[in-house]
Amino acid sequence: MGESGCGESGCQHSAHEQDNTMLDEKIGRIAHTFLVMSGKGGVGKSTVAVNLAISLAMHGFKTGLLDVDLHGPSVPKMLGLSTERHTVSGTDLVPIVVSENLKTVSIGFMLQSDDDAVIMRGSAKAGLVRQFLENVAWGDLDCLVVDCPPGTGDEPLSMVQLLNKETSSAIIVTTPQQMATIDVEKSISFCRQLDLPISGIIENMSGFVCPHCHKSTDIFSSGGGQELAQRFAAPFLGNIPLDPDVVRSGDSSRPYLEAFPGTETSARFDHIVEQLKSLHLNKEVV
């Protein structure tokens, strides 16, 4: 081919480089990304992700909350924002503003109705996950919390492949019982195989706190998350009790930390944030 011509493969290569430049620029403005994962559904992963993002924002960190649970987006309802819809500025999707320090993106804000099914597979999901990083006006963030779907499928895999692993890590959510921790082992293996650091394990639904006597009862046993962390040499970030108010706040579309500040459960989230600050968020917040 003559020097004056531009082959198709060369044009595609240039476009690919440009795409990666745009992606790298957006990711470079995020100080740290936390992928909230679970080995199975029903462990309260989204509840943990939403309240963790709120807690980080309350501590003064500029926080993004990205919902990549494409087939079951629950972040809009949990935040009480189901009627909101994304707008577009130029080529970028504009996140929904939750508070001064918190903004969020979810496919749920793009659907006509909460009842709409998201029918998507493989490459289409990978493409959308990329767009949520590359074509969103996130701006400068201290941290991005990513609510991943259960398991080790397309969405978490796409996220790990796109992110800078030096500024990304996983937070794995489990419940105490053995069947849950067995599935969580697969998430740990997923992270290890892909060289994704694990910031720690959270044991959710760890003991039931009676709203009357305030005593804790281990309905699902306890200690499974801590034992798992010790066995795999991963940090244990703490346990969150099975609190009826967490369920009520979710059903009423009001985040728990906003509805019930100053409780023992909210203090557990504060404790988790303090550990994440010491690990990844070395910044003084005024």
C-alpha positions as CSV (number, residue, x, y, z in Angstrom):
1,M,0.0,0.0,0.0
2,G,1.4,3.5,-0.9
3,E,2.5,5.9,1.7
4,S,-0.3,8.4,0.8
5,G,-3.0,5.9,1.6
6,C,-4.6,5.0,4.9
7,G,-5.6,1.4,5.2
8,E,-8.8,0.4,6.9
9,S,-6.9,-1.5,9.7
10,G,-4.9,1.7,10.4
11,C,-8.0,3.8,10.7
12,Q,-9.6,1.2,13.1
13,H,-6.4,1.2,15.1
14,S,-6.4,5.0,15.4
15,A,-10.1,5.0,16.5
16,H,-9.3,2.3,19.1
17,E,-6.4,4.4,20.5
18,Q,-8.7,7.5,20.6
19,D,-11.4,5.5,22.4
20,N,-8.9,4.2,25.0
21,T,-7.6,7.8,25.5
22,M,-11.1,9.0,26.3
23,L,-11.6,6.0,28.7
24,D,-8.3,6.5,30.4
25,E,-9.0,10.2,30.8
26,K,-12.3,9.5,32.6
27,I,-10.9,6.8,34.8
28,G,-7.8,8.9,35.6
29,R,-10.2,11.4,37.3
30,I,-11.4,8.8,39.8
31,A,-9.0,8.3,42.7
32,H,-10.2,4.8,43.6
33,T,-12.9,2.4,42.4
34,F,-14.6,-0.1,44.7
35,L,-16.4,-3.0,43.0
36,V,-19.0,-4.3,45.5
37,M,-19.4,-8.0,44.6
38,S,-21.1,-11.1,46.0
39,G,-21.0,-14.8,45.2
40,K,-24.7,-15.1,45.1
41,G,-27.9,-13.0,45.3
42,G,-29.9,-12.3,48.4
43,V,-27.0,-11.2,50.6
44,G,-27.9,-7.5,50.6
45,K,-25.1,-6.5,48.3
46,S,-27.0,-3.5,46.8
47,T,-28.0,-2.3,50.2
48,V,-24.4,-2.4,51.3
49,A,-23.2,-0.6,48.1
50,V,-25.8,2.1,48.4
51,N,-25.3,2.8,52.1
52,L,-21.5,2.6,51.7
53,A,-21.6,5.2,49.0
54,I,-23.8,7.4,51.1
55,S,-21.5,7.0,54.1
56,L,-18.4,7.9,52.0
57,A,-20.3,11.0,50.8
58,M,-21.2,11.9,54.4
59,H,-17.5,11.7,55.3
60,G,-16.8,14.4,52.7
61,F,-15.6,12.3,49.8
62,K,-16.8,13.1,46.2
63,T,-18.5,9.8,45.4
64,G,-20.0,8.2,42.4
65,L,-22.4,5.2,42.6
66,L,-22.5,3.1,39.4
67,D,-25.2,0.4,39.2
68,V,-24.1,-2.2,36.7
69,D,-26.6,-4.8,37.8
70,L,-28.1,-4.4,34.4
71,H,-30.9,-7.0,34.7
72,G,-31.9,-6.0,38.2
73,P,-31.1,-2.3,38.8
74,S,-32.2,-1.5,42.4
75,V,-30.2,1.6,43.1
76,P,-32.9,4.1,41.8
77,K,-35.5,2.7,44.1
78,M,-33.2,2.4,47.1
79,L,-32.3,6.1,46.7
80,G,-35.9,7.1,46.3
81,L,-35.2,8.4,42.8
82,S,-37.2,6.0,40.5
83,T,-38.9,8.9,38.7
84,E,-35.6,10.5,37.7
85,R,-34.2,10.1,34.2
86,H,-30.7,10.7,32.8
87,T,-30.1,13.6,30.5
88,V,-27.3,14.1,28.0
89,S,-24.8,16.9,27.7
90,G,-22.8,16.8,24.5
91,T,-21.7,13.2,24.2
92,D,-21.9,12.4,27.9
93,L,-24.6,11.0,30.1
94,V,-25.2,13.3,33.1
95,P,-25.3,11.4,36.4
96,I,-28.3,11.9,38.8
97,V,-27.3,14.2,41.7
98,V,-28.2,12.6,45.0
99,S,-26.5,15.0,47.4
100,E,-23.6,17.5,47.4
101,N,-21.0,14.7,47.4
102,L,-22.9,11.9,45.7
103,K,-24.0,11.3,42.1
104,T,-25.3,8.1,40.5
105,V,-25.8,6.3,37.2
106,S,-28.0,3.3,36.5
107,I,-29.7,1.7,33.6
108,G,-32.8,2.0,35.8
109,F,-32.8,5.8,35.1
110,M,-32.9,5.0,31.3
111,L,-36.0,2.7,31.3
112,Q,-39.5,3.9,30.6
113,S,-40.9,2.0,33.5
114,D,-39.7,0.1,36.5
115,D,-41.4,-3.0,35.1
116,D,-39.3,-3.0,31.8
117,A,-37.1,-6.0,31.4
118,V,-33.6,-5.4,30.2
119,I,-32.9,-8.0,27.5
120,M,-29.3,-8.0,26.8
121,R,-26.3,-10.4,26.5
122,G,-22.6,-10.7,26.0
123,S,-21.0,-8.0,23.9
124,A,-24.0,-5.6,24.4
125,K,-23.5,-5.7,28.1
126,A,-19.8,-5.2,27.9
127,G,-20.4,-2.2,25.6
128,L,-22.8,-0.6,28.0
129,V,-20.5,-1.1,30.9
130,R,-17.8,0.7,29.0
131,Q,-20.1,3.6,28.1
132,F,-20.9,4.0,31.8
133,L,-17.2,4.8,32.4
134,E,-16.3,6.4,29.1
135,N,-19.4,8.4,28.2
136,V,-20.5,9.7,31.6
137,A,-19.7,13.1,33.0
138,W,-18.4,11.8,36.3
139,G,-15.9,14.6,36.8
140,D,-13.4,14.4,39.6
141,L,-14.2,11.7,42.1
142,D,-12.5,10.6,45.3
143,C,-14.2,7.2,44.9
144,L,-16.6,5.3,42.6
145,V,-18.7,2.6,44.2
146,V,-19.8,0.0,41.7
147,D,-22.8,-2.2,42.5
148,C,-22.1,-5.4,40.5
149,P,-24.7,-8.2,39.9
150,P,-24.2,-11.5,41.8
151,G,-21.6,-13.9,40.5
152,T,-18.7,-13.6,38.2
153,G,-20.3,-12.9,34.8
154,D,-20.1,-10.3,32.1
155,E,-20.6,-7.1,34.1
156,P,-17.9,-7.6,36.8
157,L,-15.5,-9.1,34.2
158,S,-16.0,-6.1,31.9
159,M,-15.4,-3.6,34.8
160,V,-12.2,-5.3,35.9
161,Q,-10.9,-5.4,32.3
162,L,-11.6,-1.7,31.8
163,L,-10.4,-0.3,35.2
164,N,-6.9,0.6,36.3
165,K,-6.1,-2.1,38.8
166,E,-3.7,0.1,40.7
167,T,-6.6,2.3,41.7
168,S,-9.4,-0.3,41.9
169,S,-10.3,-3.1,44.4
170,A,-13.1,-5.4,45.4
171,I,-15.3,-5.4,48.4
172,I,-17.0,-8.7,48.8
173,V,-20.3,-9.1,50.6
174,T,-21.4,-12.3,52.3
175,T,-23.9,-13.5,54.9
176,P,-22.6,-15.7,57.7
177,Q,-24.0,-19.1,56.7
178,Q,-21.8,-21.7,55.1
179,M,-23.7,-21.9,51.8
180,A,-23.2,-18.2,51.2
181,T,-19.5,-18.3,52.1
182,I,-18.9,-21.2,49.6
183,D,-20.2,-19.0,46.8
184,V,-18.2,-16.1,48.0
185,E,-15.0,-18.2,47.6
186,K,-15.7,-18.1,43.8
187,S,-15.7,-14.3,43.9
188,I,-12.4,-14.3,45.8
189,S,-11.0,-16.7,43.2
190,F,-12.3,-14.4,40.4
191,C,-10.4,-11.5,41.9
192,R,-7.2,-13.4,42.4
193,Q,-7.3,-14.8,38.8
194,L,-7.7,-11.3,37.4
195,D,-5.2,-9.7,39.7
196,L,-7.8,-7.4,41.3
197,P,-6.9,-6.5,44.9
198,I,-9.5,-7.2,47.6
199,S,-10.0,-4.4,50.0
200,G,-12.0,-6.7,52.3
201,I,-15.0,-8.8,53.1
202,I,-18.2,-7.5,54.8
203,E,-20.4,-9.9,56.7
204,N,-24.0,-8.7,56.2
205,M,-27.1,-9.9,58.2
206,S,-24.7,-10.8,61.0
207,G,-27.0,-11.2,63.9
208,F,-30.6,-9.9,64.4
209,V,-30.9,-6.8,66.5
210,C,-34.2,-6.8,68.5
211,P,-35.8,-3.4,68.2
212,H,-37.2,-3.7,71.7
213,C,-34.5,-5.1,73.9
214,H,-31.6,-4.3,71.5
215,K,-30.0,-7.7,72.0
216,S,-28.5,-9.5,69.1
217,T,-29.4,-13.1,68.0
218,D,-27.4,-15.0,65.5
219,I,-30.2,-16.2,63.2
220,F,-27.8,-17.1,60.3
221,S,-25.0,-18.1,62.7
222,S,-22.1,-15.6,62.8
223,G,-18.4,-15.3,62.0
224,G,-18.5,-16.9,58.5
225,G,-17.2,-13.7,56.8
226,Q,-14.4,-13.3,59.3
227,E,-13.4,-16.9,59.0
228,L,-13.4,-16.6,55.3
229,A,-11.2,-13.5,55.4
230,Q,-8.7,-15.2,57.7
231,R,-8.6,-18.3,55.4
232,F,-7.9,-16.3,52.3
233,A,-5.7,-13.7,54.0
234,A,-8.1,-10.9,53.0
235,P,-9.0,-8.0,55.3
236,F,-12.2,-8.3,57.3
237,L,-14.0,-4.9,57.1
238,G,-16.7,-5.7,59.6
239,N,-20.2,-7.0,60.1
240,I,-23.6,-5.4,59.6
241,P,-26.5,-6.7,61.7
242,L,-29.8,-7.9,60.3
243,D,-31.7,-4.7,61.2
244,P,-35.5,-4.5,60.5
245,D,-35.1,-0.8,59.8
246,V,-32.8,-1.6,56.9
247,V,-35.6,-3.6,55.3
248,R,-38.2,-0.9,56.0
249,S,-35.9,1.9,54.6
250,G,-35.4,-0.1,51.4
251,D,-39.2,-0.7,51.0
252,S,-39.9,3.0,51.6
253,S,-37.3,4.1,49.1
254,R,-35.2,6.0,51.6
255,P,-31.6,5.0,52.2
256,Y,-31.0,3.6,55.7
257,L,-28.2,6.0,56.7
258,E,-30.5,9.0,55.9
259,A,-33.5,7.5,57.7
260,F,-31.7,6.2,60.7
261,P,-28.5,8.1,61.5
262,G,-26.7,7.6,64.8
263,T,-27.7,3.9,65.1
264,E,-25.4,1.0,65.8
265,T,-25.8,-0.2,62.2
266,S,-24.8,3.3,60.8
267,A,-21.8,3.2,63.1
268,R,-20.8,-0.1,61.5
269,F,-20.8,1.6,58.1
270,D,-18.7,4.4,59.6
271,H,-16.2,1.8,60.8
272,I,-15.9,0.3,57.3
273,V,-15.4,3.7,55.8
274,E,-12.6,4.5,58.2
275,Q,-10.8,1.4,57.2
276,L,-11.2,2.2,53.5
277,K,-9.9,5.7,54.1
278,S,-6.7,4.3,55.7
279,L,-6.3,1.8,52.8
280,H,-7.1,3.9,49.8
281,L,-8.4,7.4,50.4
282,N,-5.4,9.3,51.8
283,K,-7.0,12.7,51.7
284,E,-7.8,15.2,54.3
285,V,-11.5,16.2,54.0
286,V,-12.6,19.5,55.3
